[in-house]
Amino acid sequence: MELLAKFRIGALLMAATASSALFAQNKGSDKPQNPSNIPDARQIVGQSIVAAEHSWQARNEYVYIERDEDRRLDSAGKVQSQNVDVTRMTLINGIRFEQLMEHNGQVPSAEDQKKSGLDAEKLKHETPEEKAVRLQKDQENRSFLHVLLEAFDFRLVGEETLAGRPTYVLEATPHPGYRASGKYAKLLSRVEGKLWVDQQDFGWVKVDGEVTQSFSMGLFVARVQRGSHIILEQTCLGDAVWAPKRLEVRASAKILFLKSLELDRILTYSDYRAAADGAFSVKK
């Protein structure tokens, strides 16, 4: 169970990272590119990176509800086990806090509620050293944004309307010879896919990506297999702020190169509210 838990955390990290960036090989009937009135692909991506930074920062001012459906499948795709958590994502002194509301339709146990209360109290009294570590981790999670244009080759393949908004459709493939370094080095060179960028404010509307080469995670505890899939859909909260609406990870992996694991994880996000309105916000 401990190994599965490690993979679960790693798979979600992989999904959050990749989905915030690109992807997949879905080649539909896109409109032909017209060089006379469509920006260059790198120009679109460059502006979208700036927009993504803006959205990432602004989302820290919102509270919302997350529904996490974690399903383990057999080789035929049949569900063997399933867990569903509903979490209220609040803010405590401006720090993101996850408050479990339901687990498989039941309220949290007394033990879980006690632990949640202790965690909340800890955030209310965060030390300068703890804050520095937290901010450093957040910076690491965003670091991939600054290397996208070097790590990938982007090609504008057409335009498409999603959720009533015109978008540019781009394909992304790893740049030959690029040597990635840092936290997400393995991931950047082993995924490719398709990205939908809003034509008005350059927000990421949809990402569809696929792992093209297997790679190891967690000191070789788990190996993510080729064909693992990531789909992200986002919604505009206003003022060019884009936030996740639905994230699905379909991952195949081997634990210690022996046990196969099929994971289908679906996260949905709802009830976004500005923390300034006082919704779910907790102060010291």
Buried (B, 14 or more C-beta within 10 A) or exposed (E): EEBBEBBBEBBBBBBBBBBBBBBBEBEEEBEEBEEEEBBEBBEBBBBBBEBBEBBBEBBEBBBBBBBBBBBBBEEEEEEEEEEBBBBBBBBBBEBBBBBBBBBEEEEBEEEEEEEBEEBBEEBBEBEEEEEEEBEEEBEEBBEBBEBBBEBBBBEBBBBBEBBEBEBBBBBBBBBEEBEBEEBBBBBBBBBBBBBBBBBEBBBBBBBBBBBBEBBBBEEEBBBBBEEBBBBBBBBBBEEBBBBBBBBBBBBBBBBEEEEEBBBBBBBBBEEBBBBEEEBBBBEE
